[in-house]
Amino acid sequence: MLPQVLTYAETSDSSIVCEAALKALRRMDRKHLLADPVREALKRIYHQRKQGYDTPVRTQALRLLLELSPVQTEIDEIAISTNDPYQTELDMFVQAFLQDQSLQNEELGKMIDKAFKRPELNNYHIMAPKGKSLAFTGTLADADGMRAAHTMYVENSRSGLMKRSGLDVVVETEQQNLPLYSFGIFAAGLEGMMGAELEPGEEDVAVTAGLALDMLDVSLRPVTFFTGQAGLMSAVWNAPAELTSALQANLLMVDHAERIPLQNGLILELDVHGTVSVDLSGSISISLWNKNCQSLIRNSGAVSLSGSLALRSPTLHVGVDFSSDAASWIDFNSDVDFYDKLKTCLQMSRPEFEQRHTVTKYEYIKGFSKKYTAKSSRVSKYNGVSYAFPPSNYAQCRELLVND
């Protein structure tokens, strides 16, 4: 299986197939990926030693290389590759991704810092590439022993137009990481529509845009917004101004039942049930007259947890019922203006929401008409949050909003 996936990743003419093959590699057992043939194949793809590859394919290979415990020489080669005057957007993305990964992994960060301290790299010409691509990781929620992190990335083409952007959400614990979901917007062939310079090999690429979805590390079928100029014009006139759902799912979070024998012979029964509901929806507004575009992607979610702990006896009934539920959403807004020069502004926020907790205690003895029941409720309020972006994005937002 592994050699076949490597062959698809290296020899396929389709960038979508190459990228899908590299995603499949990420799901394989780590001990197989640490083999030398795999590392050499990934380095051939990223450094384009045999043939040219599309930038999303190269960045996927970069992600895998950094996950496979690279050595200092491999990090040095990646750092030197950011000195390409014809791929300033890719240089910008790679440097941003390396800096972001250095914050997540201390050992990897030391190697990256050492690589960029080399005299041929530690200068303004290399460390300040001209581009708008970005990659960074932030925190969505932080609880005891668990952290929900999001990774935002924007990859642009050589002309500065968006080629791929998306958001990955991962739940991290001390033992393992669980990918929850990932959505990405991809586009191709837009340079010809804007009169920009085409990249090599994309002269005959049709204008295409779509949405790629992964749920629990399983890739779903991509959704294509349009293909070709006729499809683009149809999308412009028929773009959904209201939120339209693209993915809805109900996930079983926990389903646990347990019987606990006590020393006095009685038995405790524990039942816990929890579900998560997810709704991914979006809307877009395009104006050819004003040459601007506004899009909204809303990630809605709801959590419900309920359970009981009861003492089962023929004469005595004692127990506790508990429940907790909450619902909220995260909005990802993007504003693009291409009237004069390309300007983009990204914003991500979550409104305030409430989490309700209810606990009910009860006692009952057979033969007694009087019962004891106590119920308590509590509401936890969480303030709204505006998630941080790199400073370069704020500069573009100020420029775009002032002109508006």
N, C-alpha and C positions, 0 to 999 in steps of 0.2 A: 504493500500500500504506500509506504513512504517513498520509494523510488518513483512510483507513478505520479504522486503529487508533485515531487520535485521536477519531474519532466514537464508536467503541465505548466508549472510556474516559470520555467526557464525558456520553453520553446514555443508557447502559444503566442499567436499574433494578436489576440484580443487582450487588451489591458484588463477587461472585466474578468476574464477567465484567470489571468495571472493573479489578480488581486484575490479572487475567491480561493485559489489554490493556496496562497500564503495564509489566508484566514484559516483554512483547514489545517495547515501545519501548526498554527497556534493552539489548536484544540488537542493535538496529539500529546502523548506522554513525553515529559521533559527529558527523560533519559535517552529517548530515541533522537530528540532534537539536538542533543549535545554531541552527536557523532560528527566527526570531521567533514564528511561529505556534505552534510546539511549546512554547516557553517560556511564552507567554501562556496556552495551554491548561493547562499544568501549574499555573500560578499560579491560574487560575480554579478548578481542582479542589481545590487545597490550601486556598485561602482561601474556598471555597464562594461564589463571587460570583454564580453563576447558580442553583445548586440545592445541596441538602445531600448529603453523601457520608458513607459509613461511615468510621470512623477508620482501618482498614487501608488503604483507598484513598487517604486523604489522606497517610498516612505513606509510601506508595509514591511518590506524586507528590513528596513532600519529598526522598526519596532521589535521584530523578532530577534535581531542581533543583540539589542540592548537587554532583552529578557534572558539571554543565554549566557550570562556571566562573561562578558567580553574581556579580553586582556588589553593591556595598555597599547600594544601596537595596533590593534583593531580600532580602538578609540582614536588614536593619532591619525589613522587613515581617514576615518569619518570626519574628523575636524579639518583636515587638509582639504577634503572634498568640498567644503563650503567656500573655497576660493575659486568660484566659477563666475566670471563676469557676465556670462550669457544666461545664467540661471539664478538671478538675484532673489526671486521669490522662493525658490527651493532652498537657497542658502539661508534665507531668513527663517524658514520653517524649521530646518534641521538645527540651527543654532538655538531657536526657541525651544524645540523639543529636547535638546540635550540639556539646556539649563533647567527645564522643568523636571526632567528625570534625575538630575543631580540633587534636587531638593527632596525627592522621594527615596533615594538610595544613597546613603552616606559613602559607601565604598565606591560606587560608580561616580559619585560627585567628585571624589578626590582624583580619579583618573581623568575626568573631563577637565577639571581645573588645571591639572598638570599639562594636558594636551594644549590648551589654549594659552599657556604661559610660554610656549615656544616662541622665539623671536620672529619667525616668519608668519605667525598667526596673531600674536599679541600686538596688534596695531589697529589704528582707526579704520584703515581700508578694509580689513577683514572683519573686525568686530562690529561694524556698523553697516551691514548690507541694506540696500535700498529695497524695501518690500513691505507688504502689508499682511503677509501670512503670519499666523500665530498659533501657539500651542501652549496650554497651561492646564493645571489641575487645581481644583478647589474643593471645599467641603460643603456638602449639602446638609448633613446632619451628623452629630457626634454624640454617642451615648456610651455607657459603660461597656468597655470591651468591644465596641463596634463603631465603625465609621463609614458613612456613605459619601463617597467621593465622586466628583464629576470631572471628566477630562474634555475640554473644549478644543477643537482644532479648526483652522481655516487654511486651506491650501489654495493658492492662486496660481494662475498660469503665468507665463513669462510677461504677458501684457498687463497683468494686475487684475484680470477678471477671475471671479470665483470659479474654482474647479471642483473643489470638494470641501464640505464643512460638516460638522456634526458634533454630537454630544454622546459620551459614554458614561454610564453610571455603574459603579462597582461598590459592593458592600465588602469592607475589609475587616478582618478579625486577626488575632494573633496567629491563628492556625492556617487560615486560607482566605482567598479572595473569591467572591461570587459575583460574576457579571450579571447585572439585572437586565438592562436593555441598552441598546445603542441605536441611534438613528442618525443618518447622514444624508445630506443633499449633494447630488453629483450633477455636473454639467459638462458639456463638451461642444465644441464648434461655435461658441459664442463670439470668438475673436473675429470671424468673418462677418458676422452681423454688425459688429461695432467698428469695422474698418481697422482693427488692430493687426499686428504682425502674427502670422500663424506659426505655430511650432512645427519643427520637422516631423513629417509623417502624419500630420493632421489636415493636409490640404483637402482630402476627400471625406472628412468626418462630418456626418450630418449633425445639425443642431439638435441637441438632446438634453433633457433634464429629468431628474427623477429623485426618488426617495428610497434609501436602503434601510431595512429594519432588522435588528437582531434582538431576540427575546430569550433571556436565560442562556446566552451563548449559542443560540440556534438561529441561523440565518433564515429569514423569511423571504418570500418572493418580492423582489424590488417592484416599486410602483413607478411607472414612467409617466411623467407629466405631459410630455409632447416629444415628437420626433419630426424633424424637418421644419422648414419655414412655415408651411401651411399649418402644421400642428402648433407652432409657436403663436401664430396669429389667432388661432382658435382658443389657445390658452389665455391669451391677452383679453379677449372679449368675453370668455366664459369662466374666467378665474373666480373661484368661490370667495365672495366678499364676507360671507359668514363662516364660522368655524365648521369644518367638515371633518368627520372622524375618519382616520386612516387605519387605526388599530384599536380594538377593544379586547380585553382579556380579564378573566377572573382566575386568580392563582391561589392554590391551597398553601397557606403559609405553615400551618401546624395542625396536626390531627393526632392527638396523643391520648391514650387511655392506659391507666395503670392501677393495679390493686396492691395496697401496701398492708401486709399483716402486722398487727401490733402485738406486743408481748402479752397483753391481757386477753388475746384471742379475738378481739374485734378487728374489722377490716375497713381501711380507708380506701375510697375509690376516687381517683383523680381523672377528670376529663377536661381537655383543653382543645379548642377549635379556633382557628384563625384564618382569615382570607384577606387577599389583597386584590383590589380592582384597579385596572390601569386603562386609561383612555388617552390615546395620542391623536390630536386633531390639529388642524391648521387652516389658515386663510391667507390669501395674497391679493394685493391690489397693484396693478401695473398701469402706468400712464405713459403712453407714447408721446403725448403732447408735451407734458412737463418733464419727460425723461427721468422718471423716478419709479421706485418700487418699494412697497412696504409689505412685509410678511410677518406672520405670527404663528409660532408653533407652541401649542399648549400641551403640557404633560400633566394630566389630571390623575390623581390617585386617592384611594380610600382604603383604610385599614380597619378591620373589625376583629376583635379578640374576645372570646367568651369561654368560661369554664366553670367548673364546680369541684369542690372538695367535700365529700360527704362521708359520714360514719354510718355504715350499714349494720343494723341490728334489728332483731324481731321486735324489741320493745322501745328502743331509743333511736331517734332520728336527729342527727346534728350535722350541720353543713354550712358551707359558704358558697354563694354564687357570685361571680365577678364578671365584669364586662368592660371593655374599653373600645372606643371608636373615634376615628378622626378622618377628615377629608380636606384636601387642598389641591393646589396646582402650581406649576412653575411655567411662566411665560418666557419664551425666547423671541425677542423682537429684533428684526433686522431692517434697517432703512438704507436704501441704495439710491444715490443720485448720480446720473451719468450725463447731465446736461452740458457741463463744461469739461470737467475732469471727474474721474471716478472717485466717489467718496462713499464710504460705508460706515455705519454706526450699529454696533451690536449691544443689546441690553438684555439682561436676564434677571427676573425678579420673582418673588413669591409673596402673596398677600398674607395678612395675618389670619390665623385660624385657631380653632378651639379643639381640644381633645377632652372627651367626656369619660369619666370613670364612675362606675357604679359597683357597690359591694352590698350584698344582702346576706345577713346571718339569720339562721333559724334553728329552733330547738323544739322537739316534740317528744313526749313520753306517752306510750300507749296506756290508755286508761284514764288519762287526764284530759279534760276538755280545754284547758288553757294552753295556748301556744305562745311561743316567744319569737318575735320577728323584729329585726332591726335593719334598716336600710340607710345607707349613706351615699351621697353623690358628690362628685368634685369635678370642677371644670378647670383645665389648664389652658392658659392663653399664651400663644406664641406670636410675637411681633413679626411684621413683614420684613423681608430681607431683599436687598439689592445686591446681587453677586458681583464680585470684583472681576474686572477685565484688565489686561495689560494697559499701561499708560498710552501706548500708541493708539489704541481704540478710542480713548477719551479725547485725544487731540482731534481725531476725525469727527467725533460726535459734536464737539464744540464748533468746528468749522461748518458742519452740516446744519446744526440748529441755528447758528447765527445767521446763515444765509437764508434760512426759512423765515 
